Protein backbone atom coordinates (compact mmCIF):
# COMPACT_ATOMS: atom_id res chain seq x y z
CA UNK A 1 0.00 0.00 0.00
CA UNK A 2 0.99 3.60 -0.01
CA UNK A 3 1.49 6.12 -2.71
CA UNK A 4 4.30 8.13 -4.20
CA UNK A 5 3.27 11.77 -4.14
CA UNK A 6 4.83 14.54 -6.18
CA UNK A 7 3.93 18.21 -6.15
CA UNK A 8 5.36 20.59 -8.76
CA UNK A 9 5.28 24.39 -8.51
CA UNK A 10 2.03 24.56 -6.57
CA UNK A 11 0.61 28.07 -6.33
CA UNK A 12 -2.62 29.34 -4.78
CA UNK A 13 -4.23 32.75 -4.21
CA UNK A 14 -7.36 33.49 -2.22
CA UNK A 15 -8.31 36.91 -3.57
CA UNK A 16 -5.27 39.12 -2.93
CA UNK A 17 -3.79 36.70 -0.40
CA UNK A 18 -0.95 34.60 -1.82
CA UNK A 19 -1.44 31.46 0.30
CA UNK A 20 0.94 29.00 -1.38
CA UNK A 21 4.02 30.17 -3.32
CA UNK A 22 5.67 27.85 -5.85
CA UNK A 23 5.89 24.80 -3.58
CA UNK A 24 7.48 21.57 -4.90
CA UNK A 25 8.21 18.32 -3.05
CA UNK A 26 8.18 14.54 -3.31
CA UNK A 27 7.02 12.00 -0.73
CA UNK A 28 8.14 8.38 -0.80
CA UNK A 29 5.65 5.55 -0.38
CA UNK A 30 4.75 4.64 3.17
CA UNK A 31 6.33 7.73 4.75
CA UNK A 32 4.66 9.87 7.42
CA UNK A 33 5.38 13.51 6.65
CA UNK A 34 4.63 16.42 8.97
CA UNK A 35 3.71 19.81 7.51
CA UNK A 36 4.89 22.11 10.26
CA UNK A 37 4.73 25.87 10.57
CA UNK A 38 2.92 28.82 12.09
CA UNK A 39 -0.84 29.24 11.66
CA UNK A 40 -1.84 30.82 8.36
CA UNK A 41 1.42 29.73 6.74
CA UNK A 42 -0.21 27.65 3.98
CA UNK A 43 -0.09 24.11 5.43
CA UNK A 44 -3.83 23.43 5.31
CA UNK A 45 -4.14 24.96 1.82
CA UNK A 46 -1.51 22.48 0.55
CA UNK A 47 -3.36 19.61 2.23
CA UNK A 48 -6.71 20.68 0.77
CA UNK A 49 -5.22 20.88 -2.75
CA UNK A 50 -3.84 17.35 -2.36
CA UNK A 51 -7.32 16.25 -1.29
CA UNK A 52 -8.98 17.96 -4.24
CA UNK A 53 -11.01 20.26 -1.95
CA UNK A 54 -9.22 23.30 -3.47
CA UNK A 55 -7.90 23.78 -7.01
CA UNK A 56 -4.35 25.13 -7.44
CA UNK A 57 -3.97 28.28 -9.59
CA UNK A 58 -0.82 26.73 -11.01
CA UNK A 59 1.24 23.60 -10.61
CA UNK A 60 0.69 19.86 -10.75
CA UNK A 61 -0.18 17.18 -8.22
CA UNK A 62 0.90 13.67 -9.17
CA UNK A 63 -0.05 10.41 -7.48
CA UNK A 64 1.93 7.38 -8.74
CA UNK A 65 3.24 9.61 -11.56
CA UNK A 66 -0.28 10.48 -12.80
CA UNK A 67 -1.61 14.02 -12.71
CA UNK A 68 -4.70 14.22 -10.50
CA UNK A 69 -5.46 17.95 -10.67
CA UNK A 70 -8.80 17.35 -12.35
CA UNK A 71 -9.86 14.32 -10.29
CA UNK A 72 -12.63 14.75 -7.73
CA UNK A 73 -11.78 14.08 -4.03
CA UNK A 74 -13.68 10.75 -4.23
CA UNK A 75 -11.59 9.53 -7.16
CA UNK A 76 -8.19 10.31 -5.65
CA UNK A 77 -7.96 7.34 -3.29
CA UNK A 78 -7.39 9.37 -0.14
CA UNK A 79 -8.55 9.24 3.47
CA UNK A 80 -9.04 12.52 5.34
CA UNK A 81 -9.10 13.15 9.11
CA UNK A 82 -10.05 16.63 10.34
CA UNK A 83 -9.37 18.09 13.76
CA UNK A 84 -13.07 18.23 14.61
CA UNK A 85 -13.75 14.47 14.30
CA UNK A 86 -16.74 15.26 11.99
CA UNK A 87 -18.38 11.96 12.89
CA UNK A 88 -22.04 11.39 12.06
CA UNK A 89 -23.66 11.98 15.44
CA UNK A 90 -26.71 9.79 14.88
CA UNK A 91 -24.69 6.79 13.63
CA UNK A 92 -23.04 4.09 15.71
CA UNK A 93 -19.29 3.54 15.65
CA UNK A 94 -19.88 0.60 13.31
CA UNK A 95 -21.94 2.65 10.85
CA UNK A 96 -19.52 5.59 10.97
CA UNK A 97 -16.64 3.30 9.99
CA UNK A 98 -18.76 1.53 7.36
CA UNK A 99 -19.86 4.79 5.72
CA UNK A 100 -17.28 4.89 2.90
CA UNK A 101 -17.73 1.17 2.21
CA UNK A 102 -21.51 1.53 1.78
CA UNK A 103 -20.95 4.33 -0.71
CA UNK A 104 -18.70 1.91 -2.63
CA UNK A 105 -21.68 -0.51 -2.58
CA UNK A 106 -19.74 -3.39 -1.09
CA UNK A 107 -21.65 -6.46 0.10
CA UNK A 108 -22.78 -6.57 3.72
CA UNK A 109 -20.47 -9.43 4.66
CA UNK A 110 -17.47 -7.64 3.14
CA UNK A 111 -18.35 -4.43 4.96
CA UNK A 112 -18.72 -6.25 8.25
CA UNK A 113 -15.37 -8.00 7.86
CA UNK A 114 -13.52 -4.76 7.04
CA UNK A 115 -15.18 -2.78 9.86
CA UNK A 116 -14.36 -5.48 12.43
CA UNK A 117 -10.76 -5.56 11.20
CA UNK A 118 -10.49 -1.79 11.75
CA UNK A 119 -12.25 -1.90 15.11
CA UNK A 120 -9.58 -4.37 16.17
CA UNK A 121 -6.75 -2.31 14.66
CA UNK A 122 -7.83 0.94 16.30
CA UNK A 123 -8.57 -0.58 19.72
CA UNK A 124 -12.32 0.04 19.60
CA UNK A 125 -13.51 -3.53 20.14
CA UNK A 126 -16.68 -3.56 22.24
CA UNK A 127 -17.64 -0.01 21.25
CA UNK A 128 -19.21 -0.83 17.85
CA UNK A 129 -22.78 -0.07 18.93
CA UNK A 130 -22.05 3.19 20.75
CA UNK A 131 -22.88 6.64 19.45
CA UNK A 132 -20.18 9.32 19.26
CA UNK A 133 -21.44 11.19 22.33
CA UNK A 134 -20.90 8.04 24.41
CA UNK A 135 -17.17 8.04 23.60
CA UNK A 136 -14.19 10.00 24.91
CA UNK A 137 -12.40 12.51 22.65
CA UNK A 138 -9.56 10.06 22.06
CA UNK A 139 -11.98 7.27 21.10
CA UNK A 140 -13.90 9.56 18.74
CA UNK A 141 -10.66 10.46 16.99
CA UNK A 142 -9.84 6.74 16.62
CA UNK A 143 -13.24 6.24 14.97
CA UNK A 144 -12.40 9.08 12.58
CA UNK A 145 -9.12 7.31 11.69
CA UNK A 146 -10.90 3.97 11.22
CA UNK A 147 -13.51 5.60 8.99
CA UNK A 148 -10.80 7.26 6.87
CA UNK A 149 -8.89 3.97 6.53
CA UNK A 150 -11.93 1.78 5.79
CA UNK A 151 -12.00 2.17 1.97
CA UNK A 152 -8.23 1.32 1.89
CA UNK A 153 -7.03 4.71 0.66
CA UNK A 154 -3.49 5.02 -0.70
CA UNK A 155 -2.89 8.35 0.96
CA UNK A 156 -3.98 9.57 4.40
CA UNK A 157 -4.31 13.33 4.99
CA UNK A 158 -4.57 14.56 8.57
CA UNK A 159 -5.35 18.16 9.46
CA UNK A 160 -4.24 18.92 13.05
CA UNK A 161 -5.72 15.55 14.05
CA UNK A 162 -5.09 15.96 17.80
CA UNK A 163 -5.81 19.67 18.22
CA UNK A 164 -9.10 19.15 20.06
CA UNK A 165 -7.76 16.56 22.52
CA UNK A 166 -6.25 17.20 25.94
CA UNK A 167 -2.50 16.87 26.43
CA UNK A 168 -2.19 13.48 28.14
CA UNK A 169 -4.43 11.67 25.63
CA UNK A 170 -2.74 13.53 22.79
CA UNK A 171 0.57 12.00 23.87
CA UNK A 172 -0.94 8.48 23.81
CA UNK A 173 -2.61 9.06 20.44
CA UNK A 174 0.65 10.20 18.88
CA UNK A 175 2.41 6.91 19.66
CA UNK A 176 -0.72 5.04 18.63
CA UNK A 177 -0.84 6.88 15.27
CA UNK A 178 2.85 6.15 14.63
CA UNK A 179 2.29 2.41 15.25
CA UNK A 180 -0.94 2.37 13.22
CA UNK A 181 0.73 3.97 10.20
CA UNK A 182 3.69 1.60 10.41
CA UNK A 183 1.30 -1.35 10.55
CA UNK A 184 -0.93 -0.21 7.69
CA UNK A 185 2.05 1.10 5.69
CA UNK A 186 0.10 4.00 4.22
CA UNK A 187 1.68 7.21 2.92
CA UNK A 188 0.49 9.96 5.26
CA UNK A 189 0.74 13.72 5.50
CA UNK A 190 -0.27 15.56 8.63
CA UNK A 191 -0.53 19.25 9.37
CA UNK A 192 0.51 20.53 12.78
CA UNK A 193 1.83 23.73 14.35
CA UNK A 194 3.24 21.74 17.28
CA UNK A 195 6.93 21.03 16.67
CA UNK A 196 7.12 18.44 19.45
CA UNK A 197 4.32 16.48 17.77
CA UNK A 198 6.01 16.68 14.36
CA UNK A 199 9.40 15.65 15.74
CA UNK A 200 7.91 12.72 17.63
CA UNK A 201 5.69 11.34 14.87
CA UNK A 202 7.09 12.27 11.45
CA UNK A 203 9.70 10.51 9.32
CA UNK A 204 10.34 13.82 7.65
CA UNK A 205 9.16 17.36 8.29
CA UNK A 206 8.36 20.06 5.77
CA UNK A 207 8.54 23.51 7.29
CA UNK A 208 6.01 25.81 5.66
CA UNK A 209 6.15 29.53 6.34
CA UNK A 210 4.32 32.38 4.56
CA UNK A 211 3.29 30.06 1.73
CA UNK A 212 6.82 28.78 1.03
CA UNK A 213 8.50 25.46 1.73
CA UNK A 214 11.52 26.52 3.79
CA UNK A 215 13.08 23.07 4.19
CA UNK A 216 12.27 19.36 4.04
CA UNK A 217 14.20 16.75 5.97
CA UNK A 218 14.32 14.49 9.00
CA UNK A 219 13.81 16.25 12.34
CA UNK A 220 17.53 15.70 13.03
CA UNK A 221 18.58 17.27 9.69
CA UNK A 222 16.48 20.35 10.34
CA UNK A 223 17.86 20.67 13.82
CA UNK A 224 21.49 20.09 12.88
CA UNK A 225 21.62 21.95 9.57
CA UNK A 226 18.84 24.48 9.20
CA UNK A 227 18.79 26.10 5.72
CA UNK A 228 17.21 29.35 6.80
CA UNK A 229 17.03 31.51 9.95
CA UNK A 230 13.32 30.70 10.15
CA UNK A 231 13.97 26.95 10.34
CA UNK A 232 16.75 27.49 12.88
CA UNK A 233 14.48 29.53 15.12
CA UNK A 234 11.42 27.31 14.65
CA UNK A 235 12.96 23.93 15.55
CA UNK A 236 14.22 23.76 19.11
CA UNK A 237 14.59 26.73 21.43
CA UNK A 238 16.91 29.55 20.45
CA UNK A 239 17.84 33.07 21.41
CA UNK A 240 18.24 35.60 18.61
CA UNK A 241 21.18 37.96 19.09
CA UNK A 242 20.89 41.00 16.82
CA UNK A 243 24.65 41.67 16.66
CA UNK A 244 26.79 38.55 16.72
CA UNK A 245 29.84 40.77 17.35
CA UNK A 246 28.58 41.23 20.92
CA UNK A 247 29.31 37.54 21.65
CA UNK A 248 32.70 36.66 23.07
CA UNK A 249 34.67 34.76 20.42
CA UNK A 250 32.42 35.79 17.51
CA UNK A 251 33.69 39.36 17.05
CA UNK A 252 35.56 38.45 13.85
CA UNK A 253 32.74 36.39 12.31
CA UNK A 254 30.51 39.39 12.17
CA UNK A 255 32.50 42.28 10.85
CA UNK A 256 30.22 44.74 9.11
CA UNK A 257 27.79 44.49 12.01
CA UNK A 258 24.81 43.16 10.06
CA UNK A 259 25.36 39.53 11.15
CA UNK A 260 22.78 38.08 13.53
CA UNK A 261 23.18 34.93 15.59
CA UNK A 262 20.84 32.23 16.84
CA UNK A 263 22.12 30.49 19.93
CA UNK A 264 20.59 27.20 21.03
CA UNK A 265 20.58 26.34 24.75
CA UNK A 266 22.91 23.37 24.22
CA UNK A 267 25.51 25.59 22.50
CA UNK A 268 26.09 27.42 25.80
CA UNK A 269 28.02 26.37 28.89
CA UNK A 270 27.64 28.30 32.14
CA UNK A 271 28.99 28.05 35.67
CA UNK A 272 31.24 29.57 38.30
CA UNK A 273 34.86 30.32 37.32
CA UNK A 274 36.13 27.15 38.95
CA UNK A 275 34.37 24.99 36.31
CA UNK A 276 36.26 26.45 33.34
CA UNK A 277 39.75 25.51 32.23
CA UNK A 278 39.69 28.26 29.59
CA UNK A 279 38.50 31.45 31.19
CA UNK A 280 39.82 33.46 28.23
CA UNK A 281 37.02 32.07 26.01
CA UNK A 282 34.27 32.99 28.48
CA UNK A 283 32.33 36.17 29.13
CA UNK A 284 30.90 37.39 32.43
CA UNK A 285 27.17 36.93 32.98
CA UNK A 286 24.50 37.24 35.64
CA UNK A 287 21.83 34.61 36.41
CA UNK A 288 18.41 36.19 35.75
CA UNK A 289 15.96 33.28 36.11
CA UNK A 290 16.04 29.62 37.08
CA UNK A 291 13.26 27.23 35.98
CA UNK A 292 13.24 23.72 37.40
CA UNK A 293 12.56 21.26 34.56
CA UNK A 294 12.49 17.95 36.42
CA UNK A 295 15.68 16.56 34.92
CA UNK A 296 17.64 19.84 34.68
CA UNK A 297 17.51 23.58 35.22
CA UNK A 298 16.56 25.98 32.45
CA UNK A 299 18.66 29.08 33.14
CA UNK A 300 18.31 32.57 31.75
CA UNK A 301 21.58 34.46 31.93
CA UNK A 302 22.32 38.05 30.96
CA UNK A 303 25.52 38.60 29.00
CA UNK A 304 26.41 42.04 27.68
CA UNK A 305 22.80 43.26 27.74
CA UNK A 306 21.55 40.11 26.01
CA UNK A 307 19.54 37.33 27.68
CA UNK A 308 20.58 33.81 26.67
CA UNK A 309 18.81 30.59 27.65
CA UNK A 310 20.61 27.37 28.49
CA UNK A 311 20.32 24.15 30.51
CA UNK A 312 22.26 23.10 33.59
CA UNK A 313 22.59 19.61 35.04
CA UNK A 314 21.23 18.89 38.51
CA UNK A 315 24.53 17.10 39.24
CA UNK A 316 26.37 20.42 39.19
CA UNK A 317 26.55 23.05 41.90
CA UNK A 318 23.27 24.99 42.14
CA UNK A 319 23.24 28.53 40.83
CA UNK A 320 21.34 31.42 42.38
CA UNK A 321 19.48 34.34 40.86
CA UNK A 322 21.78 37.38 40.71
CA UNK A 323 24.92 35.24 40.84
CA UNK A 324 27.84 36.32 38.66
CA UNK A 325 29.01 33.43 36.49
CA UNK A 326 31.06 32.72 33.36
CA UNK A 327 29.42 31.99 30.03
CA UNK A 328 31.03 30.08 27.15
CA UNK A 329 29.23 30.10 23.79
CA UNK A 330 30.55 27.01 21.96
CA UNK A 331 28.93 27.69 18.62
CA UNK A 332 26.39 29.93 16.94
CA UNK A 333 24.14 29.78 13.90
CA UNK A 334 25.04 33.02 12.08
CA UNK A 335 23.25 34.71 9.21
CA UNK A 336 23.22 37.94 7.25
CA UNK A 337 21.46 39.06 4.06
CA UNK A 338 23.63 36.82 1.86
CA UNK A 339 24.05 33.53 3.70
CA UNK A 340 23.84 31.52 6.90
CA UNK A 341 26.44 29.27 8.51
CA UNK A 342 27.31 27.52 11.78
CA UNK A 343 30.46 28.84 13.46
CA UNK A 344 32.46 27.29 16.28
CA UNK A 345 33.95 29.62 18.87
CA UNK A 346 37.58 30.14 17.72
CA UNK A 347 38.80 31.17 21.20
CA UNK A 348 38.09 27.63 22.39
CA UNK A 349 40.26 26.17 19.65
CA UNK A 350 43.13 28.60 20.10
CA UNK A 351 43.40 28.17 23.82
CA UNK A 352 43.25 24.35 23.52
CA UNK A 353 46.22 24.33 21.14
CA UNK A 354 48.27 26.26 23.74
CA UNK A 355 47.58 23.67 26.44
CA UNK A 356 48.35 20.74 24.18
Protein Blocks (a to p, Z undefined) as FASTA:
>chain_A
ZZddddehiacdehjbcfbghiacdddehiacdddddehilmmmmmmmmnopaccfbdcd
deehiafklpcfklnopacddfklopafkbcfklmmmmmmmmnopafklmmmmmmmmmmm
nopghilmpcfklpcfklmmmmmmmmmmmnopabdcdehkllmpcfklmmmmmmmmmmmm
mmnopacddddfbfklmmmmpmbdcddeehiafbgcdfklmmmmccbfklmmmnocdddd
fblmlpghilmmmghjlaccdddfklpccddfklpmblmlpccdddfbdcdehjaccddd
deehiacdddddfkbccddehiacddddfbacdddfkbccddddfklmmmmmmmZZ
